[in-house]
C-alpha cells in the first residue's frame, strides 16, 4: 500500500514540478506596411513572388520527408 501511495505521490509531484515553468515572454510581431498608392499590378506581382517562395519551401520540406522515408524504408506514393 505504501508503494502505491508513493508512486502516486511521485507522479503528482512530477506534474506539479512541470507546472512551475516560466511564463513565455512577449513576442513582437512586425507587420509589413504598404503605401496606399500601391497598384493592383504591384500587389499581384508581390503575391506571385511570395507564392513562389512558399512553394519552394514546401517542396524542400516534402523532399526532406521523402529522404527520411527512403532511409526508414517507408513506401510513399510519389516515389521516383
C-alpha positions as CSV (number, residue, x, y, z in Angstrom):
1,X,0.0,0.0,0.0
2,X,2.8,2.4,0.8
3,X,4.4,1.7,-2.5
4,X,1.2,2.6,-4.4
5,X,0.8,5.8,-2.4
6,X,4.5,6.7,-3.0
7,X,4.3,6.1,-6.8
8,X,1.1,8.1,-7.0
9,X,2.6,11.0,-4.9
10,X,5.7,10.9,-7.2
11,X,3.5,11.2,-10.3
12,X,1.5,14.1,-8.8
13,X,4.7,15.8,-7.7
14,X,6.2,15.4,-11.2
15,X,3.2,17.2,-12.7
16,X,3.4,19.9,-10.1
17,X,7.1,20.4,-10.9
18,X,6.4,20.6,-14.6
19,X,3.7,23.2,-14.0
20,X,6.2,25.6,-12.5
21,X,7.7,26.7,-15.8
22,X,8.4,30.3,-16.6
23,X,5.7,32.2,-18.4
24,X,6.6,32.8,-22.1
25,X,8.0,36.2,-22.8
26,X,6.1,38.7,-25.0
27,X,6.9,38.4,-28.7
28,X,6.9,41.3,-31.0
29,X,5.5,40.6,-34.5
30,X,6.2,43.1,-37.1
31,X,3.7,43.6,-39.9
32,X,4.7,44.9,-43.3
33,X,3.5,48.4,-44.1
34,X,2.5,49.2,-47.7
35,X,1.7,52.6,-49.2
36,X,-1.9,53.2,-50.1
37,X,-0.8,54.2,-53.6
38,X,0.1,50.7,-54.5
39,X,-1.4,49.5,-57.7
40,X,-3.2,46.1,-58.3
41,X,-0.3,45.1,-60.6
42,X,2.2,45.6,-57.8
43,X,0.1,43.6,-55.4
44,X,-0.3,40.8,-57.9
45,X,3.4,40.8,-58.6
46,X,4.3,40.6,-54.9
47,X,1.7,37.8,-54.3
48,X,3.2,35.8,-57.2
49,X,6.8,36.3,-55.8
50,X,5.6,35.3,-52.3
51,X,3.8,32.2,-53.6
52,X,7.0,31.1,-55.4
53,X,8.9,31.4,-52.2
54,X,6.3,29.4,-50.3
55,X,6.1,26.7,-53.0
56,X,9.9,26.3,-53.0
57,X,9.9,26.0,-49.2
58,X,7.1,23.4,-49.3
59,X,8.9,21.4,-52.0
60,X,12.1,21.4,-50.0
61,X,10.2,20.2,-46.9
62,X,8.5,17.5,-49.0
63,X,11.9,16.3,-50.3
64,X,13.3,16.2,-46.8
65,X,10.4,14.0,-45.7
66,X,10.9,11.8,-48.7
67,X,14.6,11.4,-47.9
68,X,13.6,10.4,-44.4
69,X,11.1,7.9,-45.7
70,X,13.7,6.4,-48.0
71,X,16.1,6.0,-45.1
72,X,13.4,4.4,-43.0
73,X,12.1,2.2,-45.8
74,X,8.7,3.8,-45.8
75,X,6.8,3.5,-49.1
76,X,5.1,6.6,-50.4
77,X,3.0,7.5,-53.4
78,X,5.4,9.8,-55.4
79,X,8.5,7.7,-55.2
80,X,10.8,8.3,-58.1
